[in-house]
Amino acid sequence: MVKSLLRFKKSTTYFQRSPHAFKCLTHSARIFTTFMGSNHYNQVYLNTTVFAITPPFTQLNTPYPATAYLKGFLNTKAIACRQADLGIEVILELYSKKGFEDLFAYIEKNPVDFSDNALRIIGMRHQYIHTIDSVISFLQGHNATLVHQICQKGYLPEASRFEQLETYHGKTFGSMRSQDEAKHLATLYIEDISDLIKECVDPHFGFSRYAERLGRSANSFDEIYQLLQHEYSYIDLLLVKILEIKMTLVSPKLVAISVPFPGNLFSAFRCAQWIKKYHPEVKIAMGGGFANTELRSLSDARVFEFFDFITLDDGERPLECLVNYVSTLPSQSDPGKNIILESDFFKRTFMLVDGQVEYLNNSPLPDYPQAQTGTPDYSDLLLDSYISVIEIVNPMHRLWSDGRWNKLTLAHGCYWGKCTFCDTSLDYIKVYEPLAAQLICDRMEEMISQTGQSGFHFVDEAAPPARMRDLALEILKRKLNVTWWTNIRFEKSFNRDLCKLLKASGCIAVSGGLEVASDRLLELIQKGVTVAQVAQVCRNFTECGIMVHAYLMYGFPTQTTQETIDSLEMVRQMFEAGIIQSGFWHQFAMTVHSPVGLYPDLFKVQKSDRPLGTFANNDLEFKDPTGTDHDAFSYGLKKSILNYMHGLCFDYRLQDWFEFKVPKDKIEKTYIKNVLLEKERDTLTSSSKIVWIGNTPEIKVSSDDQNNLVTVTVHENQKTTRFDVEKKQADWLVEILKLTSPQNSGSMTYKNLKEMYDEQNNRSYSFEKYWESESLKKLRAAGLLVL
């Protein structure tokens, strides 16, 4: 292994291009020593078949799950696999005392026309160098006492990012814990350095994206290809230094690079380019969300100067086929082995054949059912080193960026699959396959044991309500202490009782699409909901203590200026009513794979006649017949919702958010308030499940014992419920509550309950009347649910 490191030093001639590069070599030795002395290194490294990589940058707080999913699957096939999140490792290399010393030294030797903000940061370089290790440790959860110094101000150097505190500082931090405030301040501190890097070192740098503009405008491969011919940037050098150490340790036959977003596309090509140069014997594959949506019509052969394969859609079977293919290739120990190139080796795979890009999908083997894909495996990833940040004061964005979440899905695809703006023609949406609650909980328990983390983000397109119910019951049955959140569709199934059950099982938040808050446009989108229904569902979640984030849309085809303003008024009323706590406006984008993109005439839009590119194709240019300038609304919509989330400016005229004249809204000012006054419809049927999620009641003789009454007491976390009933009735109730607990499978139905009641011949009135009695109403409020 030492010889390998020496080979690394001799072979990496690119380090001779910069004085900074030689410092990287000595720092690499430290990383190498860390690997050798930790549990990340063992003999499996020497025989690894697949090395799965997430290139920079996705998230700071938690690993993107694609490689963990693939590694979990490969475990079921006894295929040796290692994985790495190069994004967090580059960040930790950069955001360290040694990293800052090198960074400021590089800037000093390579001066540019510095802005006043950059000069200020450079002038405080010693404060940054002195504080960075402590701040990163705090954001990793290892240095909690630093919160006091950060919040007292004066400890952190402050540049332009801190100017945004002026508007909301008192309102926001008056209601937030000091730890949250410290995280936000520390985030501004590291973002100040991010601004310095963009200005003075690498204009493409970003924490959760790198060269994102290149990825988003990649209809042609020309710009990316030209940039790849340039010398390595400062960030590139950090990346390939870490990559070389890992490649030396892992020695894989196949490197699988996951590209979920445009923001890590360029760094994926940099990784592949470096591997091709220094490890030409290793085959390289790309997969992930970007490839699945953008590269389905790929025809540019230059892409395969970097990658050998690009796979589409679910990666398990295509990757297994590639492993089988790679095993047929000649190796250094067997150079005479014949190469077998048969189409049966490939599943949904692009590759270069005789100089032409070919799409091979002739393997007779089907995709694996979700139940057979294994439990995501997070081993190898530096789980204790991720950084929790609070970038913007938005409660749902805080979940995305703060805390380490294990990722799972309740179902593959979308159970609804009708939204006309969505990529419903692609497998990741249209192929719906739910998983059993028992299997999901098995995987949860396995991941808790492996990672030590009990937080779960279910990354479904839209979590099916029935699966959420079954999952919640299984969690309660197993008495798992977990925290979870997911994405939903605001459908009427989410009544109060289901929301109570979800809350009891650990659900803390949901996000869902309100989209354009207009019934006409929701029907055109085929969302299957109305504004009133969304409001009532949001109320149910909020009243149960589950946070609600609304995805909002503007610019949908045929949307008028009037409808945009009316939609904003609906959103204003929902925030004012307190039924939504978070939201974000997104401008509509027409994609190749959506019903709008496939059938534009049905939506009265004119698709651009621009020919498809040879590289990425997803977003389409189009003309809206209304002629509305939707771009003009962007700033005003986002500014308004930022204020509404802080409980501010509900009395502002909607006109005040825009610098151009807009029409007055036509929505009744009490519309949402009136909707919320409507009584929730009773969904009780004979097959409805009856479930008790409360504590075991206490029974004591009542002071009014002459009527043979007893007092039933149910202790809840925040209150106590009491009522008096006859002794026999109380005993029957206690027995029923035991039978309806999740530990008894929650299999009691309303019909079963009625039959058990009717067997008691001493009842003086019918079960239907008893169900409406005060004692049952109090039990319903205390945790007797109808599902």
C-alpha positions in Angstrom: 0.0 0.0 0.0 2.9 2.4 0.7 4.2 1.6 -2.8 0.8 2.6 -4.2 1.0 5.9 -2.5 4.5 6.4 -3.9 3.2 5.5 -7.3 0.5 8.1 -6.7 3.1 10.8 -6.0 5.1 9.9 -9.1 2.1 9.6 -11.5 0.1 12.7 -10.6 2.0 15.1 -12.8 -1.0 17.5 -12.8 0.1 18.6 -9.3 3.2 20.2 -10.9 1.0 22.9 -12.4 0.5 24.8 -9.2 2.5 25.5 -6.0 -0.7 24.7 -4.1 -0.7 21.2 -5.6 2.5 20.1 -3.7 0.9 21.1 -0.5 -2.0 18.8 -1.5 0.4 15.9 -1.6 1.4 16.2 2.0 -2.2 16.6 3.0 -3.0 13.5 1.0 -0.7 11.5 3.2 -2.8 12.5 6.2 -6.0 11.3 4.5 -4.2 8.1 3.6 -3.2 7.6 7.2 -6.7 8.2 8.3 -8.0 5.5 6.0 -5.4 3.1 7.1 -6.2 3.6 10.8 -10.0 3.6 10.5 -12.7 1.0 9.8 -13.0 2.4 6.3 -10.1 0.2 5.3 -10.0 -3.6 5.2 -9.2 -6.4 2.9 -12.4 -6.0 0.9 -10.9 -2.9 -0.6 -8.4 -5.1 -2.4 -11.1 -7.1 -4.2 -13.8 -4.6 -4.9 -15.8 -5.0 -8.1 -17.8 -1.8 -7.9 -16.9 1.6 -6.5 -20.0 3.8 -6.3 -19.4 7.6 -6.2 -21.5 10.6 -5.6 -19.5 13.6 -7.1 -19.6 17.1 -5.7 -22.0 18.6 -4.7 -25.4 17.4 -3.4 -26.1 18.0 0.3 -24.0 19.0 3.2 -26.1 17.4 5.9 -26.8 13.9 4.7 -25.6 11.5 1.9 -27.6 11.4 -1.3 -29.0 7.9 -1.1 -28.4 6.5 -4.6 -25.1 4.8 -3.9 -26.4 3.4 -0.6 -29.4 1.9 -2.5 -27.0 0.3 -5.0 -24.6 -1.0 -2.4 -27.6 -2.5 -0.5 -28.7 -4.3 -3.7 -25.2 -5.5 -4.6 -24.9 -7.0 -1.1 -27.8 -9.3 -1.9 -25.7 -10.5 -4.9 -22.5 -10.9 -2.9 -20.9 -8.4 -5.3 -18.1 -6.5 -3.4 -18.9 -2.7 -3.5 -17.5 0.4 -1.9 -19.0 3.9 -2.0 -17.9 7.5 -1.3 -19.6 10.9 -1.2 -16.8 13.0 -2.6 -18.9 16.2 -2.1 -18.7 16.1 1.7 -15.1 15.0 1.6 -14.1 17.9 -0.6 -15.9 20.4 1.6 -14.2 19.0 4.8 -10.8 19.3 3.0 -11.5 22.8 2.0 -13.3 24.0 5.2 -10.5 23.3 7.6 -7.7 25.2 9.2 -5.2 23.7 6.7 -7.7 24.2 3.9 -8.2 27.9 4.7 -4.4 28.5 5.0 -4.0 27.0 1.6 -7.0 28.9 0.2 -5.9 32.3 1.3 -2.3 31.6 0.2 -3.6 30.7 -3.2 -5.7 33.9 -3.4 -2.7 36.0 -2.4 -0.5 34.5 -5.2 -3.3 34.7 -7.8 -4.8 38.2 -7.2 -7.9 39.4 -9.1 -9.8 42.6 -9.1 -11.2 42.1 -5.6 -14.6 43.4 -4.6 -15.0 45.3 -1.2 -16.6 42.1 0.2 -13.6 40.0 -0.8 -11.1 42.5 0.5 -13.0 42.4 3.9 -12.9 38.6 4.1 -9.2 38.6 3.1 -8.5 41.2 5.7 -10.0 38.9 8.3 -8.2 35.8 7.1 -6.6 35.0 10.5 -10.0 35.1 12.2 -11.4 32.6 9.6 -8.4 30.3 9.9 -8.6 30.5 13.7 -12.4 29.7 13.9 -13.1 27.3 11.1 -12.3 23.9 12.7 -14.4 24.8 15.8 -17.3 26.0 13.6 -17.3 22.8 11.4 -17.2 20.7 14.5 -20.2 22.6 15.9 -22.1 22.1 12.6 -21.3 18.4 12.8 -22.8 18.2 16.3 -19.6 17.7 18.1 -19.0 21.0 19.8 -22.4 22.1 21.3 -21.0 24.6 23.8 -19.8 26.9 20.9 -23.4 28.0 20.5 -22.9 30.6 23.3 -19.9 32.3 21.6 -21.6 32.3 18.2 -24.8 33.8 19.5 -23.1 36.5 21.5 -21.7 37.9 18.2 -18.2 39.1 17.7 -16.8 35.5 17.6 -17.4 35.0 13.9 -16.0 37.3 11.3 -19.0 38.8 9.3 -19.1 39.7 5.6 -21.9 40.4 3.2 -24.1 37.3 4.0 -24.8 38.7 7.4 -26.5 41.8 6.0 -29.6 39.7 5.4 -30.1 39.5 9.2 -31.4 43.1 9.3 -34.9 42.5 8.2 -35.9 39.3 10.0 -33.4 39.0 12.9 -35.7 39.9 15.8 -38.8 38.2 14.4 -37.0 35.0 13.5 -34.6 34.4 16.3 -36.9 35.6 19.0 -38.9 32.4 18.4 -36.0 30.1 17.6 -33.7 28.2 20.0 -30.2 29.6 20.4 -28.8 26.5 18.7 -30.8 27.2 15.6 -29.7 30.8 15.6 -26.1 29.7 16.0 -26.5 27.2 13.1 -27.9 30.0 10.9 -25.1 32.4 11.8 -22.4 29.7 11.2 -24.1 28.9 7.9 -23.8 32.6 6.9 -20.1 32.5 7.9 -19.3 29.5 5.7 -21.4 31.0 2.8 -19.2 34.2 3.0 -16.2 32.0 2.2 -18.2 30.4 -0.6 -18.7 33.8 -2.1 -15.0 34.5 -1.8 -14.2 31.2 -3.6 -16.7 32.0 -6.4 -15.2 35.5 -6.9 -11.5 34.7 -6.5 -10.9 31.0 -7.1 -13.7 29.1 -9.0 -16.8 30.8 -10.4 -18.7 27.4 -10.5 -18.4 26.7 -6.8 -21.5 26.0 -4.7 -22.3 23.9 -1.6 -25.2 21.8 -3.1 -24.3 22.4 -6.8 -21.2 22.8 -8.9 -21.2 24.3 -12.4 -25.0 24.0 -12.2 -25.5 26.4 -15.1 -23.5 24.1 -17.4 -25.7 21.2 -16.5 -29.0 23.1 -16.9 -28.0 24.4 -20.3 -26.5 21.3 -21.7 -28.5 20.8 -24.8 -25.1 20.6 -26.5 -22.0 19.0 -25.0 -19.8 21.6 -26.5 -19.4 23.9 -23.5 -18.8 21.1 -21.0 -16.4 19.4 -23.4 -14.3 22.6 -23.9 -14.2 23.3 -20.1 -12.9 19.7 -19.6 -9.9 20.5 -21.8 -8.9 23.3 -19.4 -6.5 22.7 -16.5 -7.9 21.6 -13.2 -9.4 24.3 -11.1 -8.6 24.7 -7.4 -11.7 22.7 -6.5 -10.8 20.0 -9.1 -7.4 19.5 -7.5 -9.0 18.8 -4.1 -11.4 16.5 -5.8 -8.9 14.4 -7.7 -6.5 14.2 -4.8 -9.2 12.5 -2.7 -10.3 10.4 -5.6 -6.8 9.1 -6.2 -6.4 7.9 -2.6 -9.7 6.1 -2.8 -9.0 4.5 -6.2 -5.6 3.3 -4.8 -7.3 1.7 -1.8 -10.4 0.3 -3.6 -8.9 -0.9 -6.9 -12.3 -1.4 -8.5 -13.1 -3.0 -11.8 -16.1 -0.8 -12.4 -16.8 2.8 -11.1 -20.5 3.7 -10.9 -21.0 7.5 -10.8 -24.4 8.8 -9.7 -25.5 12.1 -11.2 -28.8 13.1 -9.6 -28.7 16.8 -10.4 -27.3 19.2 -13.0 -25.2 20.6 -10.2 -22.9 17.6 -10.0 -22.7 16.8 -13.7 -19.5 18.6 -14.5 -17.7 17.1 -11.5 -18.8 13.7 -12.6 -17.1 14.2 -15.9 -14.0 15.5 -14.1 -13.9 12.3 -12.0 -14.4 10.1 -15.1 -11.7 12.1 -17.0 -9.2 11.6 -14.2 -9.9 7.9 -13.9 -9.6 7.4 -17.6 -6.2 9.0 -17.6 -4.7 7.3 -14.5 -6.7 4.1 -14.3 -7.5 3.2 -18.0 -8.2 -0.4 -17.1 -11.2 0.6 -15.0 -14.6 0.8 -16.6 -16.9 3.8 -15.8 -20.7 4.0 -15.7 -23.0 7.0 -15.2 -26.5 6.7 -13.8 -28.9 8.7 -11.7 -31.7 11.3 -12.0 -29.9 13.5 -14.5 -29.3 10.7 -16.9 -32.8 9.3 -16.5 -34.5 12.6 -17.4 -31.9 14.4 -19.6 -29.9 11.9 -21.5 -32.5 9.6 -23.0 -31.8 10.8 -26.6 -28.0 11.0 -26.2 -26.0 10.8 -29.5 -22.8 12.8 -28.9 -19.9 10.2 -29.1 -17.5 12.6 -27.2 -19.3 11.7 -24.0 -17.8 8.2 -24.2 -14.3 9.6 -24.0 -15.1 9.8 -20.3 -17.7 7.2 -19.7 -18.0 3.6 -21.0 -21.7 3.2 -20.1 -24.7 5.4 -19.3 -27.6 3.6 -17.8 -31.2 4.7 -17.5 -34.0 4.3 -14.9 -33.8 1.8 -12.0 -30.1 0.9 -11.6 -30.1 -2.5 -10.0 -30.5 -4.8 -13.1 -28.4 -2.6 -15.5 -25.6 -2.4 -13.0 -25.7 -6.2 -12.4 -25.5 -6.7 -16.2 -22.5 -4.4 -16.4 -20.7 -6.3 -13.6 -21.3 -9.5 -15.5 -20.0 -7.9 -18.7 -16.9 -6.4 -17.0 -16.1 -9.9 -15.6 -15.6 -11.1 -19.2 -13.0 -8.4 -20.0 -9.3 -9.3 -20.0 -7.3 -8.4 -16.9 -3.6 -7.9 -16.3 -3.4 -11.4 -15.0 -5.2 -12.9 -18.0 -4.4 -10.7 -21.0 -5.3 -13.4 -23.5 -8.9 -13.6 -22.4 -11.4 -12.9 -25.2 -13.8 -10.0 -24.9 -17.5 -11.0 -25.2 -19.7 -8.2 -26.5 -23.3 -9.5 -26.5 -26.4 -7.4 -26.2 -27.7 -9.8 -23.6 -25.2 -8.2 -21.2 -27.0 -4.8 -21.3 -30.1 -3.4 -19.8 -31.1 0.2 -20.7 -27.5 1.1 -21.4 -25.8 3.6 -23.8 -22.3 2.7 -25.0 -20.1 3.3 -28.0 -20.1 0.5 -30.6 -17.9 0.9 -33.6 -17.7 4.7 -33.0 -21.4 5.2 -32.8 -23.6 5.7 -29.7 -25.9 2.7 -29.3 -28.7 2.1 -26.8 -28.7 -1.6 -25.8 -31.7 -3.0 -24.0 -31.9 -6.6 -25.0 -31.3 -8.4 -21.8 -34.2 -10.8 -21.2 -33.9 -10.4 -17.5 -36.6 -8.3 -15.8 -36.1 -5.6 -13.3 -36.0 -6.6 -9.7 -39.1 -6.2 -7.5 -38.5 -3.6 -4.9 -38.8 -6.2 -2.2 -35.7 -7.9 -3.6 -33.4 -4.8 -3.9 -32.1 -5.0 -0.4 -31.7 -2.5 2.5 -29.8 0.7 1.7 -26.2 0.3 3.0 -24.6 3.5 4.3 -21.3 1.9 5.3 -18.1 3.6 4.0 -19.8 7.0 4.2 -18.6 9.5 6.8 -21.9 9.7 8.7 -20.5 11.6 11.7 -18.9 14.2 9.5 -21.9 15.7 7.7 -22.6 19.3 8.3 -26.1 20.5 9.5 -26.8 24.0 8.2 -29.7 26.4 8.2 -29.3 28.3 5.0 -32.6 30.2 4.9 -35.1 30.6 7.7 -37.8 28.3 6.2 -38.9 25.4 8.3 -39.1 22.8 5.5 -35.8 23.9 3.9 -34.4 23.4 7.4 -35.3 19.7 7.3 -33.6 19.4 3.9 -30.4 21.0 5.2 -30.3 20.2 8.9 -29.8 16.8 10.4 -28.8 13.4 9.1 -31.7 11.5 7.5 -31.8 7.9 6.4 -33.6 7.7 3.0 -36.2 5.1 2.1 -39.3 4.8 -0.1 -42.7 3.5 0.6 -43.4 2.8 -3.0 -41.7 2.9 -6.4 -43.3 5.4 -8.7 -46.4 7.5 -8.1 -49.8 6.0 -7.2 -51.5 9.0 -8.8 -49.4 9.5 -11.9 -51.7 12.0 -13.6 -50.2 15.4 -13.1 -49.8 17.0 -16.5 -46.6 18.9 -15.6 -44.8 15.7 -14.3 -42.6 13.2 -16.2 -45.4 10.6 -16.1 -44.1 8.8 -19.2 -40.9 7.8 -17.4 -40.6 4.6 -15.3 -39.7 6.3 -12.1 -43.2 7.9 -12.1 -45.4 5.5 -14.1 -44.3 2.1 -12.7 -46.0 2.0 -9.3 -44.9 -0.7 -6.9 -45.7 -0.4 -3.2 -43.7 -2.1 -0.5 -45.2 -4.0 2.5 -45.1 -2.0 5.8 -43.4 -5.0 7.5 -40.6 -4.9 5.0 -40.2 -1.2 5.3 -39.9 -1.4 9.1 -37.4 -4.3 8.8 -35.3 -2.0 6.7 -35.7 0.9 9.1 -34.6 -1.2 12.0 -31.6 -2.5 10.0 -30.6 1.1 9.0 -31.0 2.4 12.6 -28.7 -0.4 13.8 -26.1 0.4 11.1 -26.2 4.2 11.1 -27.2 5.0 14.7 -29.7 7.5 13.2 -33.5 7.1 13.7 -34.6 9.9 11.4 -36.1 8.9 8.0 -37.0 10.9 4.9 -39.3 8.9 2.7 -38.4 10.1 -0.7 -41.5 9.1 -2.5 -43.0 11.0 -5.5 -46.1 11.0 -3.4 -46.4 8.7 -0.4 -49.6 6.6 -0.7 -52.0 7.3 2.2 -52.8 3.6 2.7 -49.1 2.8 2.9 -48.5 5.6 5.3 -51.3 4.3 7.5 -49.9 0.7 7.5 -46.4 2.0 8.1 -47.6 4.0 11.1 -49.4 1.1 12.6 -46.3 -1.1 12.1 -44.1 1.5 13.8 -46.4 1.7 16.8 -46.7 -2.1 16.9 -43.0 -2.5 17.1 -42.7 0.5 19.4 -40.1 2.1 17.3 -39.0 5.6 18.3 -38.4 7.2 15.0 -38.8 10.6 13.3 -40.0 10.8 9.7 -41.3 13.1 7.0 -42.3 12.7 3.3 -44.0 14.1 0.3 -47.7 13.6 -0.3 -50.7 14.6 -2.4 -53.3 16.6 -0.5 -56.1 14.1 -0.9 -59.2 13.7 1.2 -57.9 10.4 2.8 -55.9 12.5 5.2 -58.7 13.1 7.7 -58.0 14.1 11.3 -57.7 10.5 12.6 -55.2 9.4 10.0 -53.1 12.6 10.7 -53.3 11.7 14.5 -52.0 8.2 13.7 -49.2 9.5 11.6 -48.2 12.0 14.3 -48.2 9.2 16.9 -45.8 7.2 14.8 -43.2 10.0 14.5 -44.3 11.9 11.4 -43.2 15.6 11.8 -43.8 17.1 8.4 -45.3 16.7 5.0 -44.7 18.5 1.7 -47.2 18.5 -1.1 -48.2 20.3 -4.3 -50.8 23.0 -4.0 -49.3 24.1 -7.3 -51.4 26.9 -8.8 -54.0 27.6 -6.2 -56.8 27.9 -8.8 -59.5 25.2 -9.2 -59.5 25.7 -13.0 -55.8 25.2 -13.3 -55.7 22.4 -10.7 -58.2 20.6 -13.0 -56.1 21.3 -16.0 -53.1 19.9 -14.1 -55.2 16.9 -13.3 -54.1 17.1 -9.6 -57.3 15.6 -8.5 -57.8 18.1 -5.7 -59.5 21.5 -5.1 -58.2 24.5 -3.2 -60.8 23.9 -0.5 -59.8 20.2 -0.1 -56.1 21.2 0.2 -57.0 23.7 2.9 -59.0 21.2 4.9 -56.2 18.6 4.7 -53.6 21.1 5.7 -55.7 22.0 8.7 -55.9 18.4 9.7 -52.1 18.0 9.6 -51.5 21.3 11.3 -53.9 20.6 14.2 -52.2 17.3 14.8 -48.8 19.0 15.0 -47.4 18.0 11.6 -45.7 20.8 9.7 -47.0 21.5 6.1 -44.9 22.7 3.2 -46.7 23.7 0.0 -45.1 23.5 -3.4 -46.5 26.4 -5.4 -46.4 27.0 -9.2 -46.8 29.9 -11.4 -46.7 30.2 -15.2 -48.7 27.1 -16.1 -50.0 27.2 -19.7 -53.0 29.5 -20.1 -52.5 31.0 -16.6 -53.5 34.6 -16.7 -52.3 37.5 -14.6 -55.6 37.5 -12.8 -55.2 33.9 -11.9 -51.7 34.5 -10.6 -52.9 37.2 -8.3 -55.9 35.2 -7.2 -53.6 32.3 -6.4 -51.4 34.5 -4.3 -54.4 35.6 -2.3 -55.4 32.0 -1.6 -51.9 31.4 -0.4 -52.0 34.5 1.8 -55.2 33.4 3.4 -53.8 29.9 4.1 -50.7 31.3 5.8 -52.9 33.8 7.8 -55.1 30.9 8.9 -52.0 29.1 10.1 -52.7 25.9 8.1 -49.5 26.1 6.1 -46.1 26.8 7.7 -43.8 26.8 4.7 -43.9 27.2 1.0 -42.0 28.0 -2.1 -42.9 29.3 -5.6 -41.5 27.4 -8.6 -42.0 28.6 -12.2 -43.5 26.1 -14.5 -41.1 24.3 -16.8 -42.3 22.2 -19.8 -40.4 19.0 -20.0 -40.0 16.5 -22.9 -41.6 13.6 -20.9 -44.6 15.3 -19.4 -48.1 15.3 -20.9 -47.8 19.1 -21.6 -44.5 18.5 -23.5 -45.8 15.4 -25.3 -49.2 16.9 -26.2 -48.8 20.7 -26.2 -51.9 21.3 -28.4 -54.1 20.0 -25.6 -52.8 22.7 -23.4 -52.9 25.5 -26.0 -49.2 26.1 -26.0 -46.8 26.2 -28.9 -43.7 24.1 -28.5 -40.4 25.5 -29.9 -39.4 23.9 -33.1 -35.7 23.9 -31.9 -34.3 20.4 -32.8 -33.3 18.1 -30.0 -29.7 18.4 -28.9 -27.1 15.7 -29.0 -26.6 15.7 -25.3 -29.2 16.7 -22.6 -32.8 17.2 -23.5 -35.5 17.9 -20.9 -36.8 21.4 -20.6 -38.6 22.7 -23.7 -39.1 26.3 -24.9 -42.7 27.2 -25.5 -45.0 30.1 -26.1 -48.1 30.7 -23.9 -51.1 32.1 -25.9 -52.0 34.4 -23.0 -48.8 36.4 -23.5 -48.4 36.8 -19.8 -44.9 37.7 -18.7 -44.6 35.1 -15.9 -40.9 35.9 -15.2 -42.0 39.3 -13.9 -43.9 37.8 -11.0 -41.0 35.8 -9.7 -39.5 38.3 -7.2 -42.8 39.5 -5.9 -44.2 36.0 -5.3 -41.1 34.9 -3.4 -40.8 38.1 -1.4 -44.5 37.8 -0.3 -44.2 34.2 0.9 -41.0 34.9 2.8 -43.0 37.5 4.8 -46.0 35.3 5.2 -43.8 32.5 6.6 -42.7 35.0 9.3 -46.2 36.0 10.1 -45.8 39.4 8.5 -47.6 41.7 6.1 -50.9 39.9 5.8 -52.5 43.3 5.6 -50.4 44.4 2.6 -52.2 45.0 -0.7 -51.1 42.3 -3.2 -50.1 45.2 -5.5 -47.4 46.1 -3.0 -45.3 43.0 -3.8 -44.9 44.0 -7.4 -43.2 46.9 -9.2 -45.7 46.9 -12.0 -49.5 47.2 -12.0 -51.5 44.1 -11.3 -55.3 43.6 -11.1 -57.1 43.3 -7.8 -57.8 39.8 -6.7 -61.3 38.4 -7.0 -61.2 36.0 -4.1 -63.5 36.5 -1.1 -61.4 37.7 1.8 -62.9 35.0 4.1 -62.8 32.2 1.5 -60.3 29.9 3.4 -61.8 30.8 6.8 -65.2 29.7 5.6 -63.8 26.5 4.1 -62.2 25.6 7.4 -65.6 26.0 9.2 -67.1 23.2 7.2 -67.5 20.0 9.2 -65.3 17.2 8.0 -67.3 14.4 6.3 -67.6 11.2 8.2 -65.8 8.4 6.3 -66.9 5.7 8.6 -67.8 2.3 6.9 -68.2 -1.2 8.2 -64.7 -2.0 7.1 -63.1 1.0 8.8 -60.3 0.1 11.1 -60.7 1.0 14.8 -57.4 1.7 16.4 -56.5 2.9 20.0 -53.2 4.7 20.2 -53.6 6.0 23.8 -52.4 4.7 27.1 -54.3 2.1 29.2 -57.1 3.7 31.0 -57.4 3.8 34.8 -60.7 2.8 36.4 -61.7 4.1 39.9 -65.0 4.0 41.7 -66.9 7.2 41.2 -68.2 9.4 44.0 -71.6 8.7 42.5 -71.3 5.0 43.2 -75.0 4.6 44.0 -75.5 4.4 40.3 -72.6 1.9 40.0 -70.5 4.4 38.1 -66.8 4.4 37.8 -64.4 7.1 36.5 -62.3 6.2 33.5 -59.1 8.2 33.3 -56.8 8.4 30.3 -53.5 10.2 30.7 -52.2 11.9 27.6 -48.8 13.7 27.1 -50.3 17.1 27.6 -53.7 16.6 29.2 -55.9 14.1 31.1 -59.3 12.9 29.9 -61.9 11.7 32.4 -65.5 10.5 32.1 -68.0 8.4 34.2 -69.6 5.2 33.0 -71.2 2.1 34.4 -68.7 -0.4 35.8 -69.6 -3.2 33.2 -69.3 -0.6 30.4 -65.9 0.5 31.6 -64.6 -3.1 31.8 -65.9 -3.7 28.2 -64.2 -0.5 27.0 -60.8 -1.4 28.5 -61.0 -4.8 26.9 -61.9 -3.2 23.5 -59.0 -0.8 23.8 -56.6 -3.6 24.3 -58.0 -5.4 21.2 -57.8 -2.3 19.1 -54.2 -1.4 20.0 -51.5 -1.5 17.3 -49.8 -4.4 19.2 -52.9 -6.5 18.4 -52.3 -5.7 14.7 -55.0 -3.0 14.6 -57.3 -5.4 12.9 -60.6 -4.5 14.6 -63.1 -3.0 12.2 -66.2 -1.0 12.9 -68.3 -4.0 12.0 -66.4 -6.2 14.4 -66.8 -3.7 17.2 -70.6 -3.4 16.6 -70.9 -7.2 16.7 -69.1 -7.4 20.0 -71.3 -4.6 21.4 -74.5 -6.3 20.3 -73.4 -9.5 22.0 -73.8 -7.6 25.3 -77.5 -8.1 25.8 -77.7 -5.8 28.8 -77.3 -2.7 26.7 -80.2 -0.3 26.9 -79.5 1.4 23.6 -78.1 0.7 20.2 -74.5 0.6 19.2 -75.0 3.5 16.8 -76.4 5.6 19.7 -73.6 4.5 21.9 -71.0 5.4 19.3 -72.3 9.0 19.5 -72.2 9.1 23.3 -70.1 11.5 25.3 -67.8 8.8 26.6 -67.0 7.6 23.1 -66.5 11.2 21.9 -64.0 11.7 24.7 -62.2 8.5 23.8 -62.1 9.5 20.2 -60.4 12.7 21.1 -58.0 10.8 23.4 -56.8 8.4 20.7 -59.6 6.1 19.5 -59.2 6.4 15.7 -61.3 5.4 12.7 -59.1 4.7 9.8 
